[in-house]
Amino acid sequence: MDWYQPFGATASPPWTVRTGLSHAGLSVLALPPGGSTTIDTGEQEMLVVPLAGGAHVECGGRRYELAGRADVFAGRTDFAYLPRRSDATIGSASGGRFAVAAGPCGRDLPFRYGPAGQVPVELRGAGRCSRQVNNLAAAGGFECDRLIVVEVLTPDGNWSSYPPHKHDEHSEHESELEEIYYFEIGGDGAGYHRVYGTPGRPIDVLAEVRTGDVVLVPYGWHGPSMAAPGYPMYYLNVMAGPRPERAWRIRDDPAHAWIRSSWDGMPVDDRLPMGEAEGAS
């Protein structure tokens, strides 16, 4: 498996990304003006997330209009939840790009709409480790069966997904979750992402990431995600695992866990929140 997948490596038009692990999956749909496509969710639940542009989503005789956004840095977006064992059509009058996150599902939840204004915004870290998390479908938030989907925006020059952490064991300290990182970088820039393993489960990724690139994290420590000066970073995180519990428990790499305490008393980067986000906490 290629853990780093550059833009186009898994493309199958109209999809620019078609990838996944045993449990977490991600596709990115590129539609021209007036374009549409139909998908079969099978035994998975899915979340349709506009990256650029708006769309309509039809499923089970119902239809939702997604206003979307100009791009991932412009603000929060609305989204749609697709149930398992459903046929759904995604169409766009003006064209755009739309992420479809997927994970295993053991319950029949309804086709639903998630308003942009109800997406919780969280500011994590401090100083040059400040970042913004748009909790589209976080554990304990918007209801899914197992799927967890969030967006992270990192101002240029900052580090996020830091300190390095993991969630690949089932315990009181960790949730067993695979993770997918889908990146977009402001301008024509690049960022960097790190994944490394343990002696028993080795993995070694240090990737220069650009818009449309993907990094798969089946297990292991991951982070930092580094935004180069001059180029803000966005990534969409898709998480799912083999267990029915929907939770996000992480363990920091003990060698770097002290970093968190260094943020005490340090202000959050004043460039956050980014876009139109309000009500950040």
C-alpha positions as CSV (number, residue, x, y, z in Angstrom):
1,M,0.0,0.0,0.0
2,D,1.2,3.5,-0.8
3,W,0.5,5.5,2.3
4,Y,1.2,8.7,0.5
5,Q,-0.9,9.2,-2.6
6,P,-0.3,12.3,-4.7
7,F,-3.1,14.0,-6.6
8,G,-4.3,11.9,-9.4
9,A,-2.7,8.6,-8.2
10,T,-6.1,7.1,-7.5
11,A,-8.2,9.1,-9.9
12,S,-11.1,7.5,-11.9
13,P,-13.1,10.3,-13.5
14,P,-15.3,11.9,-12.4
15,W,-13.4,11.1,-9.1
16,T,-10.0,12.7,-8.4
17,V,-9.6,10.6,-5.3
18,R,-10.8,7.0,-4.7
19,T,-9.0,5.6,-1.7
20,G,-9.3,3.9,1.6
21,L,-8.2,1.5,4.2
22,S,-10.0,-1.5,5.8
23,H,-12.6,0.8,7.4
24,A,-12.1,4.5,6.5
25,G,-12.7,5.5,2.9
26,L,-12.6,8.7,0.9
27,S,-13.5,9.8,-2.6
28,V,-13.4,13.3,-4.1
29,L,-15.9,14.1,-6.9
30,A,-15.1,16.8,-9.5
31,L,-18.3,17.9,-11.4
32,P,-18.5,20.2,-14.3
33,P,-21.4,22.7,-14.4
34,G,-24.6,20.7,-14.8
35,G,-22.8,17.5,-14.0
36,S,-24.1,14.7,-11.7
37,T,-23.2,11.2,-10.6
38,T,-25.0,8.4,-8.7
39,I,-23.4,6.3,-5.9
40,D,-24.5,3.1,-4.1
41,T,-23.5,3.4,-0.4
42,G,-23.6,-0.4,0.1
43,E,-22.9,-1.3,3.7
44,Q,-21.3,2.1,4.4
45,E,-22.5,5.4,5.7
46,M,-21.2,8.4,3.9
47,L,-20.8,12.2,4.4
48,V,-20.9,14.5,1.4
49,V,-18.8,17.6,2.1
50,P,-18.5,20.4,-0.5
51,L,-14.9,21.5,-0.9
52,A,-15.6,24.1,-3.6
53,G,-19.0,25.0,-5.0
54,G,-22.5,24.0,-4.1
55,A,-24.5,20.8,-4.9
56,H,-27.8,19.1,-4.6
57,V,-28.0,15.6,-3.1
58,E,-31.0,13.3,-3.7
59,C,-31.6,10.1,-1.8
60,G,-34.8,8.0,-1.1
61,G,-37.0,10.5,-2.9
62,R,-35.8,13.5,-0.8
63,R,-33.4,16.3,-1.9
64,Y,-31.1,18.7,0.0
65,E,-29.5,21.8,-1.5
66,L,-25.9,22.3,-0.3
67,A,-24.8,25.9,-0.5
68,G,-21.2,24.9,-0.1
69,R,-18.4,27.5,-0.3
70,A,-16.0,29.1,-2.7
71,D,-13.1,27.1,-1.3
72,V,-12.0,25.3,1.9
73,F,-10.5,28.5,3.4
74,A,-13.7,30.6,2.9
75,G,-15.6,29.2,5.9
76,R,-17.6,26.3,7.2
77,T,-19.8,24.3,4.8
78,D,-23.1,22.5,5.0
79,F,-23.1,18.8,4.3
80,A,-25.3,15.7,3.8
81,Y,-25.4,12.3,5.5
82,L,-26.1,9.3,3.3
83,P,-27.4,6.1,4.9
84,R,-26.1,2.6,4.2
85,R,-27.9,0.5,1.5
86,S,-28.9,3.6,-0.5
87,D,-28.6,5.1,-3.9
88,A,-27.8,8.8,-3.9
89,T,-27.3,11.4,-6.7
90,I,-24.9,14.3,-6.3
91,G,-25.3,17.1,-8.9
92,S,-24.1,20.7,-9.2
93,A,-25.5,23.5,-11.4
94,S,-22.3,25.5,-11.3
95,G,-19.8,22.6,-10.8
96,G,-17.4,22.0,-8.0
97,R,-15.5,19.5,-5.9
98,F,-17.1,17.3,-3.3
99,A,-15.6,15.0,-0.7
100,V,-17.4,11.8,0.1
101,A,-16.2,10.2,3.4
102,A,-17.2,6.6,4.1
103,G,-17.1,4.2,6.9
104,P,-18.7,0.9,8.0
105,C,-22.2,1.1,9.3
106,G,-24.3,-1.2,11.5
107,R,-27.4,0.9,11.9
108,D,-30.0,2.4,9.6
109,L,-29.8,6.2,10.2
110,P,-31.9,8.6,8.0
111,F,-30.7,10.8,5.1
112,R,-30.0,14.2,6.8
113,Y,-28.7,17.7,6.2
114,G,-26.0,19.4,8.3
115,P,-26.2,23.2,8.3
116,A,-23.0,25.1,8.1
117,G,-24.0,27.4,11.0
118,Q,-24.3,24.4,13.3
119,V,-20.8,23.1,12.7
120,P,-18.9,23.5,16.0
121,V,-15.6,25.3,15.7
122,E,-12.7,24.5,18.1
123,L,-9.4,26.2,18.4
124,R,-6.6,23.9,19.5
125,G,-3.1,24.5,20.6
126,A,-1.4,27.9,21.0
127,G,1.2,30.1,19.4
128,R,2.7,28.4,16.4
129,C,0.9,25.2,17.2
130,S,-2.5,26.9,16.9
131,R,-5.1,25.4,14.5
132,Q,-8.8,25.4,13.9
133,V,-11.0,22.3,13.8
134,N,-14.4,22.4,12.1
135,N,-16.2,19.4,13.8
136,L,-18.5,18.4,11.0
137,A,-19.2,14.9,12.4
138,A,-17.0,14.6,15.4
139,A,-17.5,11.8,18.0
140,G,-20.4,13.0,20.2
141,G,-21.5,15.5,17.7
142,F,-23.5,15.0,14.5
143,E,-24.8,11.5,14.7
144,C,-23.2,8.8,12.6
145,D,-22.8,5.1,13.4
146,R,-19.0,4.9,13.4
147,L,-17.8,7.6,11.0
148,I,-15.9,10.6,12.3
149,V,-15.2,13.5,9.9
150,V,-13.5,16.8,10.8
151,E,-11.7,19.6,9.0
152,V,-8.5,21.2,10.2
153,L,-7.2,24.7,9.1
154,T,-3.7,25.6,9.9
155,P,-2.4,29.2,9.4
156,D,0.8,29.4,7.3
157,G,3.9,28.7,9.3
158,N,2.1,26.7,12.0
159,W,2.2,23.0,13.0
160,S,-0.9,21.0,13.6
161,S,-1.5,17.3,14.4
162,Y,1.1,18.0,17.1
163,P,2.4,16.6,19.3
164,P,2.5,13.4,17.4
165,H,-0.2,11.0,18.6
166,K,-1.9,7.7,17.7
167,H,-5.2,5.9,18.1
168,D,-4.6,2.3,16.9
169,E,-5.3,0.3,20.0
170,H,-8.6,-0.4,21.9
171,S,-8.0,0.7,25.5
172,E,-9.2,3.3,28.0
173,H,-6.5,5.6,26.5
174,E,-7.0,5.0,22.8
175,S,-9.7,4.3,20.2
176,E,-8.9,1.9,17.4
177,L,-9.3,4.2,14.4
178,E,-7.8,4.3,10.9
179,E,-7.4,7.8,9.5
180,I,-7.2,9.5,6.2
181,Y,-5.8,13.0,5.6
182,Y,-6.9,14.8,2.4
183,F,-4.9,18.1,1.9
184,E,-5.5,21.4,0.2
185,I,-2.8,24.1,0.4
186,G,-3.3,27.8,-0.2
187,G,-1.9,29.4,-3.3
188,D,0.5,27.1,-5.2
189,G,2.2,26.0,-2.0
190,A,3.2,22.8,-0.2
191,G,3.2,21.5,3.3
192,Y,4.7,18.4,5.0
193,H,3.2,15.5,7.0
194,R,4.8,12.8,9.1
195,V,3.7,9.3,10.1
196,Y,6.0,6.8,12.0
197,G,5.4,3.6,13.7
198,T,6.5,1.4,16.6
199,P,9.0,-1.5,16.5
200,G,6.1,-3.9,16.3
201,R,4.1,-2.0,13.7
202,P,6.6,0.0,11.5
203,I,5.5,2.7,9.1
204,D,7.5,5.6,7.8
205,V,6.1,8.5,5.9
206,L,7.5,12.0,5.4
207,A,5.6,13.5,2.5
208,E,5.5,16.9,0.8
209,V,1.8,17.5,0.4
210,R,0.0,19.7,-2.1
211,T,-3.6,20.2,-3.0
212,G,-5.4,17.0,-3.7
213,D,-2.8,14.7,-2.0
214,V,-3.8,12.0,0.5
215,V,-1.9,10.4,3.4
216,L,-3.3,7.2,4.8
217,V,-2.7,6.4,8.5
218,P,-3.6,2.7,9.2
219,Y,-1.8,2.9,12.5
220,G,1.2,4.6,14.2
221,W,2.1,8.0,15.5
222,H,1.1,10.8,13.1
223,G,2.1,14.4,13.1
224,P,3.1,17.1,12.7
225,S,1.3,18.5,9.7
226,M,3.4,21.5,8.8
227,A,2.1,24.5,6.9
228,A,5.0,26.3,5.2
229,P,5.3,30.1,5.6
230,G,3.1,31.9,3.1
231,Y,0.8,28.8,2.5
232,P,-2.1,28.0,4.9
233,M,-3.0,24.3,5.1
234,Y,-6.3,22.5,5.1
235,Y,-7.0,18.9,5.7
236,L,-10.1,16.7,5.9
237,N,-9.8,13.9,8.4
238,V,-11.8,10.7,7.9
239,M,-11.7,8.2,10.8
240,A,-13.4,4.8,11.3
241,G,-12.5,1.6,12.9
242,P,-13.6,-2.0,13.5
243,R,-15.4,-1.4,16.8
244,P,-19.0,-0.1,17.2
245,E,-18.0,2.4,19.8
246,R,-17.8,5.9,18.3
247,A,-15.1,7.7,20.2
248,W,-11.8,9.6,19.6
249,R,-9.3,8.9,22.3
250,I,-5.6,9.6,21.5
251,R,-2.2,9.0,23.1
252,D,0.6,11.4,22.6
253,D,4.1,10.1,21.8
254,P,5.7,10.1,25.2
255,A,8.9,11.7,23.8
256,H,6.9,14.8,22.8
257,A,3.9,14.9,25.2
258,W,5.5,17.7,27.2
259,I,4.8,20.1,24.3
260,R,1.2,20.5,25.4
261,S,2.1,21.9,28.8
262,S,4.4,24.5,27.0
263,W,1.2,26.1,25.7
264,D,0.0,27.1,29.2
265,G,-0.6,30.9,29.2
266,M,0.3,31.2,25.6
267,P,-2.4,32.9,23.4
268,V,-4.0,31.3,20.3
269,D,-2.8,32.6,17.0
270,D,-4.8,35.7,16.3
271,R,-5.3,34.7,12.7
272,L,-7.8,32.2,14.0
273,P,-10.6,31.5,13.4
274,M,-10.2,31.5,9.6
275,G,-13.0,32.1,7.2
276,E,-16.5,33.0,8.5
277,A,-16.3,30.8,11.5
278,E,-18.0,32.3,14.6
279,G,-18.5,30.9,18.1
280,A,-15.1,29.4,18.3
281,S,-14.3,27.8,21.6
